[in-house]
């Protein structure tokens, strides 16, 4: 079931090309359903992207149309990568941008794992 109102999936987006090995990446982890790799323009000392191997544009799309195995495999890889990179002790942030207003740059559902330093507030406080 496709979620209405979402843009169609673009099979030529950069993450689709990484999944097809047309563009190299520095892997941080992988399973049958997801791939984790280091961001080429890291915003923190540790900055890893985790993407499902299926063609999903957003979390709404992923949660509505992915199989239970895909959903479990994706989130298990997020946790596995955070543990393997030693982020559990000091903490880390998981962030996902959805759509234009949310700042999504690649139209393939993904999460960022940020760590290795204090990352500050998620959203600035509103001006009084």
C-alpha positions in Angstrom: 0.0 0.0 0.0 1.6 3.3 -1.2 1.1 6.3 1.1 -0.8 9.0 -0.7 0.7 12.5 -0.9 4.3 11.3 -1.1 6.5 11.9 -4.1 7.4 8.8 -6.2 10.6 7.0 -5.4 13.5 8.1 -7.6 15.6 5.0 -8.4 18.5 7.3 -9.4 18.9 9.0 -6.0 22.4 8.8 -4.5 21.4 6.2 -1.9 19.9 3.9 -4.6 23.2 4.2 -6.4 25.1 3.3 -3.3 22.9 0.2 -2.8 23.6 -0.9 -6.4 27.4 -0.3 -5.7 27.5 2.3 -8.5 28.9 4.8 -5.9 31.3 3.5 -3.2 30.8 4.0 0.5 32.6 3.3 3.7 30.4 0.7 5.4 29.7 0.7 9.1 27.4 -2.3 9.0 25.0 -4.2 6.9 22.3 -6.9 7.1 19.8 -8.4 4.7 17.5 -5.3 5.0 19.7 -2.3 5.6 23.1 -0.7 5.0 25.0 1.7 7.3 27.8 3.9 6.0 29.9 6.8 7.1 28.7 10.2 5.9 31.1 11.8 3.4 30.5 15.2 5.0 30.3 14.4 8.7 28.7 16.9 11.1 30.1 15.2 14.2 33.1 13.0 14.9 30.8 10.0 14.3 28.2 10.5 11.5 26.7 7.4 10.0 23.7 7.0 7.7 21.5 3.9 7.9 19.2 3.2 4.9 16.8 0.4 4.2 17.6 -1.6 1.1 14.0 -1.2 -0.2 12.7 1.8 -2.1 11.1 4.0 0.6 10.9 7.8 0.6 9.9 8.5 4.2 9.2 6.9 7.5 5.5 7.0 6.7 6.2 5.0 3.5 8.5 2.6 5.3 6.2 2.0 8.2 3.2 1.5 6.0 4.7 -0.7 3.3 7.9 -2.4 4.6 7.6 -6.0 5.8 8.1 -6.8 9.5 11.5 -8.3 8.7 12.6 -5.1 6.9 11.5 -2.9 9.8 13.1 -5.1 12.4 16.3 -5.5 10.3 16.6 -1.7 9.8 16.2 -0.8 13.5 18.4 -3.6 14.6 21.2 -2.3 12.4 20.8 1.2 13.8 21.3 -0.2 17.3 24.1 -2.5 16.3 26.1 0.3 14.6 25.6 2.6 17.6 27.0 -0.2 19.9 29.8 -1.1 17.6 30.9 2.5 17.3 31.0 2.8 21.1 28.3 5.5 21.3 26.2 4.0 24.1 28.4 5.3 26.9 28.5 9.0 26.0 25.2 9.1 24.1 24.2 9.9 20.5 21.4 11.3 18.4 19.3 9.6 15.8 17.8 12.0 13.3 15.6 11.6 10.2 14.5 14.4 8.0 11.3 14.0 6.0 10.3 16.1 3.0 11.3 19.5 2.0 10.1 21.3 5.1 12.0 18.7 7.2 15.2 19.3 5.3 15.4 15.9 3.6 18.1 16.1 0.9 18.0 12.5 -0.5 14.5 11.1 -1.2 15.3 7.7 0.3 14.2 7.1 3.9 17.3 7.2 6.2 18.5 8.0 9.6 21.6 9.8 10.7 23.5 8.6 13.8 25.5 11.5 15.3 28.0 11.0 18.1 31.4 11.5 19.4 30.7 14.9 21.0 27.8 16.8 22.6 25.3 17.6 19.8 23.3 20.3 21.5 19.6 21.1 21.2 17.6 19.5 18.4 15.7 22.6 17.5 16.5 26.2 18.7 14.2 27.6 21.3 11.6 30.0 20.0 12.3 33.7 20.4 10.4 35.2 23.3 
